[in-house]
Amino acid sequence: MVDWFTRAVRGHDCGEAALAVDWSATPLGPPDAWPTGLRRAVDLCFSTRFAVLVTWGPELTMIYNDGYREMLGRDLHPQAMGAAAPKLWGQIWDEVGPLFDDVMRTGRPTWDVDMPLMMDRSGFVEETRFTFSYSPLRDDDGVVQGVMDIATETTDQVVDRRRLSTLSRLSFALHGHHGDPEDVADLATAVLRDAEDVGLVHVSLGDPGGPDRHDEATDRRDTAWPAGPVWHGRTLFAPLDTHPERPPLGTITLRGNEQRPLDETQRAFLLLLASTVSHAVAAAEEHRSRVGRLTSVSDALQQAMVPATPASPRWQTHYRPADHRMAVGGDWFDVVELSSGRFGLVVGDCVGHGVVAAASMGRLSSAGRALMLAGSGPAQVLTMLDEFARTVPGAELATVFCGVVEPATMTLTYSSAGHPPGLLVGTDGASAWLDGARGPLLTLPHAGRSEHTTTLAPGDTVLLYTDGLVERRDTRIRDGLERLAALARAECRGTPLGELPERLLDAMLPDGARDDVALVAYRTD
């Protein structure tokens, strides 16, 4: 006949360990002599998959199920079965011992959430977290003789939340940061040094053979950056900005929390940190290079501040500076022949007049042309001009209209940074303002530049201009716009395109230009 103890524990891995214990040699004695309260606790322990520990008697002798075995790590099972809890858990008894004592003394259960315990259960001192309740176990007379521990290990959840918080802080700190790569490296290092799950962080930029390549963490000196992530024990070395056409910008060295195992989750966490920093460093270097390229292009194109109009009968342009002693001022236009028969066009206005405004205009004009030739769309051109304008004194708060005309599809796609709306005039004399995709002036905050596409009809005329054409101190700008629309409707129907800009300028500015004025006219076939 099977005894009650065998019947209660069989079929479980920990049940086999329990059956192997000589209980007669423990303070509990043979199972057949155990009191009813202890028997019921053991039955409950092995009837659930929740982690349950039963301790009984003054020595708090341990009996536990398969769920609890996971909490014993690699080294403490099976010797924990039948052992005294204070002896087995001596390393954490200062934390949990008083809880056992309180239950034994008062008969009241405890409740702890995510309690931190430093445990040596798998060959190293390990940070762990547990949510658990200690409950009293009573004998047949109702006297508390033991403690039942129903527990859940929450270490992974706590550490995952911490790691996610670190990644969020790092991403937030680096997002949109436009400093040099050195600034990004310093910022990332500052964030990760405060992270509980990062034991070591070092970011090195520059020459791989330079003095900064000595790594104090491993006492090694490399002569070249690694081609990809490399692990040396618990330490990760990863290159920064692994662009296929250039060497890495540097390397990041990371080591995780040494009180957590170097498992796949910790490896993935460190690799993700390295990747986040790498992308930020690469973006900063690209920003620096882009600004450098734009500045270089701007300087090279200063001699052509007002480029020639394409040799096409569909385009006519005119520039009239406020200062007649100068050929250019703060306003500009550019019509760029692109691929597949398309045309890019930019019309803009810098604050001010004269040489200072002309210098700012020339740099913005050159940058805009370079971006259009590189294949950037209207919204992207304005977004990058936002960045570029911050580096050019006098270019702040410029207004720009940028568009792409596609004769094959008869469309105009455009975006505006605070610029007066273009005007579309049909062959029937009807007109419409090109006032979609409007955004703030260059360098002002915005949620993102947008684009709008307008369909063109045969014979349509598109007029783009700067505010000097419609703005007067003694009149509202709305009146100037209405006057331009009325003149355009009258002139566009019968005036050859080659004569149109001069006629509009003379009619709108009978007393001459008081402000720089740029005018671009396009007529579809």
Secondary structure, 3 states (H helix, E strand, C coil): CCCHHHHHHCCCHHHHHHHCCCHHHCCCCCHHHCCHHHHHHHHHHHCCCCEEEEEECCCCEEEECHHHHHHHCCCCCCCCCCCEHHHHCHHHHHHHHHHHHHHHHHCCCCCEEEEEEEEECCCCEEEEEEEEEEEEEECCCCCEEEEEEEEEECHHHHHHHHHHHHHHHHHHHHCCCCCCHHHHHHHHHHHHHCCCCEEEEEEEECCCCCHHHEECCCCEECCCCCCCCEEECCEEEEEECCCCCCCCCEEEEEEECCCCCCCHHHHHHHHHHHHHHHHHHHHHHHHHHHHHHHHHHHHHCHHHCCCCCCCCCCEEEEEECCCCCCCCCCEEEEEEECHHHCEEEEEEECCCCHHHHHHHHHHHHHHHHHHHHCCCCHHHHHHHHHHHHCCCCCCCCCEEEEEEEECCCCEEEEEEECCCCEEEECCCCCEEEECCCEECCCCCCCCCCCCEEEECCCCCEEEEECHHHCCCCCCCHHHHHHHHHHHHHHHHCCCCCCCHHHHHHHHHCCCCCCCCEEEEEEECC
